[in-house]
Structures are given as structure tokens and as C-alpha cells.
Amino acid sequence: MRACPITLEPLTDGGTFSKTGLRSLHPRLNHLEPLPLNQHEQLRQARLRADKMSIQGVQPKLSAVLKPKAGCFKIVDCGGRFILKPNPLPYEEVPANEALSMTLAKHAGIEVPPHGLLPAIDGSWVYVIRRFDRVGRDQRLHVEDFAQLSGATRDTKYASSLEQIAMLVETHCSFPAVEKAALARRLLFCFLIGNEEMHLKNFSLIVEQGIIRLAPAYDLLNTTLVLENASEESALPLRGRKRKLSRADWIDYFCRERLRLPEAVLAGILLDLREALPKWRDIIRRSFLSSPRQHRYLEILAERHRRLF
């Protein structure tokens, strides 16, 4: 059964996108045209515009505005409300992987921005996500990633630990107890899907109406699937280790001892993650990954699920 590239839900009527998917990007969006750039041109434009945009990160990105009446995205140098991410060379199926992983996160109770896949004129997929630091017509919310908060740089974004991440949440968030539970949910999810690339720049705090909290999740990706021979399970060490992490490390040490989550809160998180597994499997099988990569994603998820539960 065909699925909507935005929601990954089954399409019940004709067309490429579901109404729900289109409206998640804009309430007046009724159709969406392919991006009029092939993959080569997307990557070229990302290189040419790299020094003009306010988007950080090493993965190629384009800033864009959505024209709902025309049903298309327009590439811009500044003021974009959306980020478009072409498939980076030499890796394969990264947009489909990220769209899937972010959708799984949503079904795990993790806050994520509206996102999905956009076809390009050459048939390739482009990952699209709405910026969470832009609201209203021209208001920009204050966001700082954890590298900025801890004085690290792009070159030292791995020089930290998950204990340090917890400390930053405790130190800066308005309601640390709430945000520590959200952090635990996000990190356990990343372990389950094989995302070992959660370094300091992949966590951020956002200030909204005077409240400092964890920003919506972004850059969630099954990197074990992308890298194929990944030797680590976490970008940042837990208990001084980045691999062979166990239930005792994650649940007994990090969630109970380090974060001091109440037992009822921890039990609720674990129940949500366990009960989400059948839904995740269905979504993976509907995703736009190729069949071999769907199979491998399911294998990684099953192995991590056994280890955690």
C-alpha cells in the first residue's frame, strides 16, 4: 500500500500526498510540486549558499520558504521557514532514513517539528523540516545548542558525556524534572533505533514565553544503518563507554541513579517505548527506504529492543 511521504500513513485516495500531510506543512496547502532541482544541483546550491545561511551543520542543507498557493518550495538565502536536506554523498537513502526516524520518534511521544519527504524532478527524495525557532510572521525564538551552552565548538562536540548533557538540563531548564524525563525518552529512543550520532550540537534548549526547555528533536537518524559498520552506540560516553551499553547502564544507572526519575515516570516511558514497537514495525515497512534497508532497520531495532527490555 502506498504511503504519504510526509506522514508515512497509508494513502486512501489518489495523489502523492495526504491532506493531513500537506496541512501539517501549511494549513492552506492543497498540493505540492516536486523540487525543480536534481540531486547534483541540490548539492551544488547547498555549497554555493553555505556561507549565506543561518543553518549550521555539516550535512548539506538549503533554506526555503513554502508558497502554499503555488504548492512549491522556493530556495532562499535568508528568512527561510523550512530546511531542505538533499542526500549527502557518498551515503544512500539518508532523507528516507531521517524522515522515518523522526516519524518513529513522534509515535514514541517525542516532540518533533513538521517534516517529511519531498520528491525532486530526478526522482530523488529530499528531507524537509519546518524550523522550530521561527513563529508568527517575523518572530525568532532564542535557541542554543548544548555545544554553545558548554563552551564547546564544532570540533569538540564529541568531547563531553551523557552525564554532562543531564547536568546542562538540570542547570538551565525552567522545569528540570519535566525535561529530564523528556531527555531520558529521547536518549532511550536513539539507542533503540541505532542513532549513535547524538553529540552536543544535536541537543538544544529553546526559550518560549519565558520558559527554557528542550527544543523539539532534530537530526534523528539510524546512523548504524547509514554507516553499516558502526563500532559505537553513542556519540557521547555513558559511564565512560560508548559501546556494549546495557539495560543496567541505561535504566538502572542513567535513568534511576543519574537522572533520579520517579519510578512511575520511568515506568511510563518504558511502557510507551515497548508498546510503540508494533506501530514502528508497520511504519518502517511503509517507509521509503529500500526493502533491504527496511529489513536491516528492523534487525537493528529488534536487537536493541531485546537488550533494553
Secondary structure, DSSP 8 states (H G I E B T S, - for coil): --B-TTT--B--SSSSS-HHHHHHH-TT------BSS-HHHHHHHHHHHTTT-S--SSS--EEEEEETTTTEEEEESS--SEEEE---TT--SHHHHHHHHHHHHHTTT----SEEEEEBTTS-EEEEEE-TTEETTTEE-EEEEHHHHHT--GGGTTSS-HHHHHHHHHHH-SSHHHHHHHHHHHHHHHHHHT-----GGG-EEEEETTEEEE--------HHHHHSS---S-SS-BTTBSSS--HIIIIIIIIIIIS---HHHHHHHHHHHHHTHHHHHHHHHHSSS-HHHHHHHHHHHHHHHHHH-
